[in-house]
């Protein structure tokens, strides 16, 4: 009996310690506070990025195309730069250089990365209006291992997940194993 109560207490402490996504304070590129705010009847796409990661640079065109295609279809896009390494200026330069129409945040304490379980860049999460993860992993199958890229993409995981949600069909797969630069 005592061990059951201790176990229940530990579960309650663990649940209370994890803030909801819209309670995690992030930094906007202008220095003010901000957060990810899932919207009713919409999807939230969260890209974990690094302005120095070669894969994040190589995926800028794909991210831009996805944002251009889906932003008017109740899909909100965010780019998160986790860690202490990047300044707002470095991220702003990355956004400007690649003309990314995505709201960017700095996650200095890795709080959002930890809350979602993000481990590498680029890694993407698709969240519903209750912040439930509908898809997580790779943007597509262009990179299956570091240093090994396909000539042509044959599986567009993120695109397919967004289309599935918009057409009210099952998202499949719900998870893929991302490859990229480690979030530190």
N, C-alpha and C positions, 0 to 999 in steps of 0.2 A: 504494500500500500504506500509506504513512504517513498519507495523508488518511483512509483507512478506519479506521485505529487511533484517530486523533484523534476521528473521528465516533463510534466505538463508546465511547470514553472519555467523551465528552460525554453520550451517552445514559445510561451507567451513573451518572454524577454526577447527572443530572436525576432518574433513578428513585430513587436513594438519598436525595435531598434532600426528597422528598415523603413526609411521614409518613402512616401509615394513619389513618383517621378516629378510631379509638379511642385514638390516641396524641396527638391534638390536645387540649390542655388548655383547657377552657372554665371559666367561672365560674358557679356556681349563684347563685340569688338570695340565698341566705343567706351568700354570700361564700366558701364552700368550693369546691374544685376539682371538676370533673366532666368527663365526655366523652360523646360519642355512642357507644353500644355496640350495634352490630347484633346481633340475637339469632338463633340457629339456628332455621330454619323459621318465620321471621317477617319482616315488612316493617318498615322504619323510614321514617317520613315526617318530613321536615325542612322546616319553614316558615321562611324568612328574613323577619323582621318588624321593624317599627319602631313604637313606641307613639305616634309623632306622624304617621305616614303615614296620610292619609285612607283609602286603599284597605285598609290593614291593619285599620283601625277598622271599615270597612264589611264586611270579610270575617270578623269575629269570630263572627257567628252561623253562617256556613257552616262555619268551622273547628270550632266547638263541635259542630255536628250531625254532621260527619264523625267526630270523635273519639268521640262518643257511639255512633254506629252501628258503628264498626269496632274500637274498642279491645279488645273481647273476642274478636276474630277474628285474633289473632296480628299485630296492627298496633300499633306503638309510635309515638307522636307527640312531636315536639320543636319548640319555637319557639326560633329563634336570633336574637339582637339583635346584629348586627355593628357594629363601630366603637367609637370612644371616647366617643360622644355621650350614651349613655344610662346612667343609674345603675340599680342593682338596685331601688331604690325606685320609679323611674318605671315599670320593667317590671312590678314587683309590683302597682302601682296599675292598670296596664293589664289584667293578668290578673284582678285582683279585680273591677274595674269591669265587665268583659265575661264574667266567670265561665268562663274558659277552662280546661278540664281537660287541659292540655298542659304537660309539663315544659319550663321555660324556662331558657335559658342566655345568658350574655353572651359574645360572641366579640370581646374587646377588640382583638386584633391582626389581626382578619379572617382568621385562619388557616383556619378551616373554610370561610368564604366563598370564599377563594382556592382551597382544595383542591377544592371542588365546582364552582367557576366561577360562583357566584351574583353577580348584578349589581344586582338591584333587590328591593324589598319591595313586595308579597308575591311571593315566588318559592318554589316547592315542589320538593322532590326526593323520589323514592321509591327507596329502596335495599333490595337484598336482603341476606341474611345475610352475604354476602361484600363488602358495601359497593359493589356494582355498581349503577350508576344505571339503573333500569328506566323511570323517567319523570322529566322535569323540565320546568318551565315554569309555566303558569298553573293556577290552581285550577279555573277554568271560563272560559267565553267572555263573561262579563258585561261586561268592559272590553276593548275592542279597541285603544283608543288613549287616552292621557291626556285626561281631560275628556269622553270619549265612552263612555257606558254604555248598554247595552241595557235595555229595559224588562223583558225576560225572558231567563233563561239557557236556551240550547238545547243546549249541550255542557258536560257535567260531567266535565272531563278527569281530575281527581284521583279522583273517585268511580268513574269507569269503569275507571281503572287498578287501583284496589284490588279492585273486583269481578272484573276479568279475572284478577288474580293468584289470588284466592281460588277461582275456578272453573277455574283452570289453562288459561286461554285467552290468546291473544296480546294484549299491551297495545298499543293503537293509538289515537291517535298516541303515540310514545315521547317526543316533544318538541314543545313549543309555545313561542312567543316571549312571555315575560312582559312586562307593562307595569307601571310603578310608580315609586316613589321610589328614586333611586340609592343604592346602598350606597357609603359613602365610607370 
